[in-house]
Amino acid sequence: MNWRPAVLATAFAGVLMALLLPALSQATSPGKNGRIAYQVKDRAGHWQVWVANADLSGAKRLTRGRYDSGWAVWSPNGKRLAFDSNRTDRTPNDSRNVNDVFVMKPDGSGVKKLTDSKGVSGDSAWSPDGSLIAMDADRGNRKAFSAIYVIRASGRKLRKVTSPRPPLSDYKPRFSPDGTHLLFARYRGTAETAPAALFTVRLDGSHLHQLTPYSLRVDDADWSPDGTRIVFEAYPHGHLNAYGDIFVIDATGGRAVDLTQNPVGEAGSLDPVWSPDGQKILFLDIRKVNDLGRFGLATMNPDGSDRQFVSSKDLEEHQADWQTIH
């Protein structure tokens, strides 16, 4: 899929996968831990949105169709989900890609399109008060250079926040818990192997601040509920030689700490989000346990300890987001 750059890889039992994915999750709102939203491929190979309890019990599929739907994120009050879908692409086999941002209720009803189908829009994130949604969008640019935008949750008044110059592209915005800043990944190029760094910026586009070097090749990121730290996925050894690690860094920058320290080429960790109570990091983990290959959603403490798979069954659940209960 050629929507937005990201790489996923699974390496066990002779099965290696490299999937181009548009990723996403938002800053986690502080509160009690609720349900999780995530995406899984259906039998036809299309991504679909699911919700489940935090232990993956009571799983329910919310989307269906011969198109991809995913990258779902909970609204701060837990009453809606924003998600991506290419269901509006009337000519999916041509070179002009269309992807839109939608909202729906947690039972899958009340689907509403927010964006105008001008190119690729995705990686949505809610503002802490639920009034705004941030996203990346190329606005139909055939060279696929993307910038960060915000739009009202009603779907009105799209406004551009960043203006990267080619070959730079901005992706995966996340609101800070106080709603004053956006965190995003800036790529030097459009390929999934391009160097990428984390930046923060104010909502008016001012005070652009680089947090990490481009050599880390960052991807998905999330603020801690208290706004002091950032967890993110990165490929410091290059996408072709490794399958990702999860790092944390102070929200103001500094030294990034590798929490997972996966053996290069043998394991991978990606799609990290903080739990609303700030006690756990939820992520997709791919590694060996007692010499057996395992993959699926996992949790760990913010210091990387107590790394555990959520379920005893292997299932490739991507882009999880944790609901906040107030």
GUKERO-15313 format. One line per field, with one value per residue (C-alpha): residue number from 1; x, y, z. Coordinates in Angstrom, 2 decimals. Layout:
% GUKERO-15313
resi <- c(NUM,...) $
east <- c(X,...) $
north <- c(Y,...) $
up <- c(Z,...) $
//
This chain:
% GUKERO-15313
resi <- c(1,2,3,4,5,6,7,8,9,10,11,12,13,14,15,16,17,18,19,20,21,22,23,24,25,26,27,28,29,30,31,32,33,34,35,36,37,38,39,40,41,42,43,44,45,46,47,48,49,50,51,52,53,54,55,56,57,58,59,60,61,62,63,64,65,66,67,68,69,70,71,72,73,74,75,76,77,78,79,80,81,82,83,84,85,86,87,88,89,90,91,92,93,94,95,96,97,98,99,100,101,102,103,104,105,106,107,108,109,110,111,112,113,114,115,116,117,118,119,120,121,122,123,124,125,126,127,128,129,130,131,132,133,134,135,136,137,138,139,140,141,142,143,144,145,146,147,148,149,150,151,152,153,154,155,156,157,158,159,160,161,162,163,164,165,166,167,168,169,170,171,172,173,174,175,176,177,178,179,180,181,182,183,184,185,186,187,188,189,190,191,192,193,194,195,196,197,198,199,200,201,202,203,204,205,206,207,208,209,210,211,212,213,214,215,216,217,218,219,220,221,222,223,224,225,226,227,228,229,230,231,232,233,234,235,236,237,238,239,240,241,242,243,244,245,246,247,248,249,250,251,252,253,254,255,256,257,258,259,260,261,262,263,264,265,266,267,268,269,270,271,272,273,274,275,276,277,278,279,280,281,282,283,284,285,286,287,288,289,290,291,292,293,294,295,296,297,298,299,300,301,302,303,304,305,306,307,308,309,310,311,312,313,314,315,316,317,318,319,320,321,322,323,324,325,326) $
east <- c(0.00,1.34,-0.42,2.15,5.68,6.28,7.72,6.50,8.39,7.76,10.67,10.04,9.56,10.74,8.05,9.37,7.03,7.68,4.48,4.10,1.67,0.20,0.65,-0.95,-1.88,-2.49,-1.32,-2.95,-5.40,-4.75,-7.26,-8.18,-7.40,-10.33,-10.69,-8.20,-8.71,-6.46,-6.42,-6.13,-6.16,-9.26,-9.20,-9.12,-6.03,-7.75,-7.11,-10.17,-10.78,-11.44,-12.05,-11.51,-10.97,-7.41,-6.78,-8.17,-11.33,-14.69,-13.16,-15.54,-14.91,-16.17,-15.40,-15.91,-15.53,-13.25,-10.95,-8.62,-9.88,-7.67,-5.38,-8.23,-7.76,-10.10,-11.54,-10.62,-14.08,-13.99,-17.24,-15.86,-13.08,-11.29,-9.89,-8.43,-9.90,-9.42,-13.09,-13.55,-10.94,-13.14,-10.18,-7.93,-5.78,-4.52,-1.59,-3.80,-4.30,-7.25,-7.48,-9.74,-10.24,-13.55,-15.15,-17.55,-19.08,-17.29,-19.86,-19.03,-22.17,-22.50,-19.61,-18.88,-16.23,-14.20,-11.82,-12.47,-10.82,-8.12,-5.27,-4.15,-5.14,-4.52,-2.76,-5.42,-5.08,-7.55,-6.84,-7.25,-10.57,-11.86,-12.50,-9.70,-8.20,-4.65,-3.57,-0.99,-2.08,-0.55,-3.58,-3.24,0.45,1.57,5.08,3.50,5.08,2.99,2.42,0.59,-2.92,-5.62,-9.35,-12.33,-13.84,-16.98,-14.98,-14.70,-11.86,-8.83,-5.68,-2.05,0.44,3.78,5.26,8.12,10.08,10.72,12.16,10.92,7.53,5.73,3.67,1.99,0.98,0.17,-1.24,0.59,-1.59,-1.95,-3.03,-0.40,2.01,2.07,4.62,5.35,7.88,9.71,11.11,13.91,12.22,9.09,10.46,9.97,13.76,14.18,15.90,13.35,13.41,10.89,9.88,7.48,5.70,3.07,-0.39,0.28,3.37,5.90,8.68,9.69,11.99,13.91,14.02,15.97,18.58,17.43,19.71,17.30,14.71,11.73,8.14,5.09,5.27,3.10,3.29,3.10,-0.17,1.70,3.43,6.98,8.14,7.69,7.74,8.54,9.43,12.75,15.10,18.62,20.17,18.15,14.85,16.49,18.68,16.38,12.75,12.47,12.98,11.00,12.67,11.73,12.99,12.22,9.59,12.17,14.73,18.00,19.26,16.88,16.83,16.26,13.71,13.51,17.10,16.03,18.67,19.33,17.44,15.85,13.09,11.07,8.85,6.59,3.41,3.91,1.25,1.07,-1.67,-3.97,-2.76,0.85,1.94,2.36,3.40,1.32,2.97,3.23,6.05,7.81,10.41,11.38,10.17,11.79,13.16,9.67,8.64,5.88,4.07,1.19,0.27,2.44,2.95,5.97,6.75,7.95,11.51,11.31,10.86,8.09,7.73,4.72,2.47,-1.17,-2.54,-1.24,-2.38,-0.35,-2.23,-0.76,-2.61,-1.27,-1.73,-3.34,-4.79,-5.96,-9.30,-9.36,-12.06,-12.61) $
north <- c(0.00,3.35,5.70,7.07,5.86,3.37,-0.11,-3.10,-6.35,-9.74,-12.13,-15.61,-19.22,-18.28,-15.59,-12.11,-9.30,-5.71,-3.70,-0.06,1.41,4.74,4.88,6.54,7.19,10.36,11.77,9.72,11.63,11.14,9.04,5.41,2.74,1.77,-0.24,-0.33,0.24,-1.46,-2.78,-6.26,-7.45,-9.30,-12.39,-10.22,-8.40,-5.13,-3.38,-3.13,-1.39,-3.43,-2.52,-4.77,-4.73,-4.07,-7.84,-8.26,-9.94,-8.88,-7.98,-6.41,-5.51,-2.03,-1.64,-3.78,-3.42,-3.89,-1.09,-0.27,1.32,1.76,4.03,4.66,6.99,7.65,11.08,12.46,11.67,8.15,8.61,8.73,7.31,9.11,6.79,6.65,4.97,4.91,3.97,7.27,6.40,5.68,4.60,2.72,1.17,4.42,6.57,9.18,8.05,9.22,8.70,10.52,11.01,9.90,9.80,7.20,5.99,3.19,0.69,1.53,3.59,7.25,7.35,10.88,12.03,15.06,15.67,16.57,13.69,15.98,13.51,11.62,12.71,10.59,9.93,11.82,12.97,14.72,17.89,17.44,19.30,17.32,20.41,19.91,17.05,17.18,15.15,14.90,15.60,16.01,17.90,16.02,16.79,14.18,14.23,13.09,15.76,16.06,18.74,18.95,20.40,20.90,20.84,21.34,18.08,19.12,18.88,22.62,25.14,23.12,25.05,24.35,24.26,23.25,24.10,21.70,22.29,19.34,16.80,17.15,15.75,15.91,13.04,11.64,14.68,14.29,17.00,17.73,17.04,20.79,21.33,23.98,21.98,19.29,16.50,15.10,13.16,14.97,12.82,13.69,12.09,10.04,6.47,4.36,4.18,7.97,9.51,11.03,13.14,14.19,17.86,19.91,23.07,25.43,25.32,28.56,27.01,28.92,27.68,24.65,22.52,19.39,16.65,13.81,13.42,12.28,9.25,7.65,7.24,7.80,6.82,6.62,8.63,9.51,11.97,10.66,11.71,14.21,15.72,15.25,12.39,11.06,7.42,6.64,3.97,4.24,2.38,3.53,0.60,1.28,-0.24,-2.89,-4.24,-4.06,-4.17,-1.27,-0.37,1.75,4.75,7.40,10.97,14.04,16.24,19.03,16.78,15.30,11.73,9.10,5.83,2.51,0.57,-2.61,-3.12,-5.75,-7.97,-6.41,-8.30,-10.74,-8.79,-5.62,-3.31,-0.61,1.48,2.60,4.42,5.33,3.98,6.72,6.11,6.53,3.18,1.16,1.45,-0.58,-1.66,-4.33,-6.72,-9.28,-11.42,-14.82,-16.11,-19.33,-19.81,-19.59,-16.77,-14.58,-11.51,-9.39,-6.53,-6.25,-3.95,-2.81,-0.36,3.11,2.04,-1.02,-3.58,-6.19,-6.71,-9.00,-10.09,-9.18,-12.40,-15.96,-16.10,-14.58,-11.92,-9.04,-6.09,-2.73,0.91,0.39,3.34,3.29,4.78,7.09,6.71,9.86) $
up <- c(0.00,-1.02,1.36,3.77,4.53,7.33,7.50,9.43,9.52,11.08,11.36,12.73,11.60,8.12,7.81,6.98,6.06,5.03,4.77,3.81,6.32,7.14,10.85,13.68,17.25,19.25,22.55,25.28,27.47,31.21,33.13,33.73,31.15,28.93,25.74,22.89,19.17,16.65,13.10,11.62,8.02,6.89,4.67,1.55,2.80,3.78,7.08,9.35,12.67,15.80,19.45,22.46,26.18,27.31,27.54,23.98,25.24,23.82,20.46,17.94,14.31,13.37,9.65,6.58,2.86,-0.09,1.00,3.88,7.09,10.14,12.16,14.60,17.59,20.50,21.17,24.61,26.00,24.53,22.63,19.08,16.95,14.13,11.47,7.96,4.91,1.14,0.61,-1.26,-3.90,-6.92,-9.05,-6.61,-9.32,-10.82,-9.67,-7.98,-4.39,-2.30,1.45,3.90,7.62,9.12,12.56,13.95,17.21,19.10,17.82,14.19,13.53,12.61,10.14,8.92,6.43,7.56,4.67,1.04,-0.88,-2.30,-2.23,0.86,4.37,7.45,10.74,12.64,16.27,18.58,20.52,24.30,24.32,21.31,19.19,16.65,14.70,13.36,10.34,7.60,4.04,0.60,-0.83,-4.10,-4.64,-7.16,-5.67,-2.40,-0.20,2.94,5.60,8.92,9.06,11.67,11.08,13.34,14.57,12.69,9.45,8.79,8.45,7.38,8.31,7.41,10.30,8.74,5.35,4.66,1.49,-0.84,-0.35,3.25,4.27,7.62,9.03,12.13,14.22,17.91,20.19,23.43,26.49,27.10,23.47,22.71,20.53,17.88,17.73,14.26,12.17,9.37,6.56,4.17,1.17,0.58,0.66,3.76,4.16,4.30,7.34,9.72,12.90,15.53,15.77,17.84,16.70,18.06,16.51,14.65,13.00,15.10,17.40,15.33,17.49,16.47,19.15,17.50,14.75,11.31,11.64,14.14,11.34,13.63,12.97,15.29,18.51,21.52,24.42,27.98,29.66,31.84,28.79,30.12,27.88,24.38,23.31,19.68,17.16,15.33,12.99,13.90,12.02,8.86,7.81,5.64,8.44,11.47,12.45,14.85,18.49,20.91,22.53,25.08,25.22,27.30,25.68,25.40,23.71,24.92,24.87,23.54,25.51,23.71,25.79,23.73,22.50,19.99,18.37,14.96,12.26,14.70,16.48,16.17,18.22,16.82,17.12,20.76,22.77,26.44,28.70,30.05,33.62,32.45,33.90,30.70,27.05,24.58,21.32,18.64,19.53,17.33,19.09,20.41,23.75,24.96,21.41,19.92,17.59,18.99,17.66,18.84,21.14,24.23,27.19,29.17,31.92,30.84,31.71,29.43,32.21,32.53,28.77,28.29,25.42,26.02,24.55,24.40,20.76,17.92,15.96,13.97,15.52,14.40,15.41,18.79,20.70,24.33,25.39,28.39,31.05,33.12) $
//
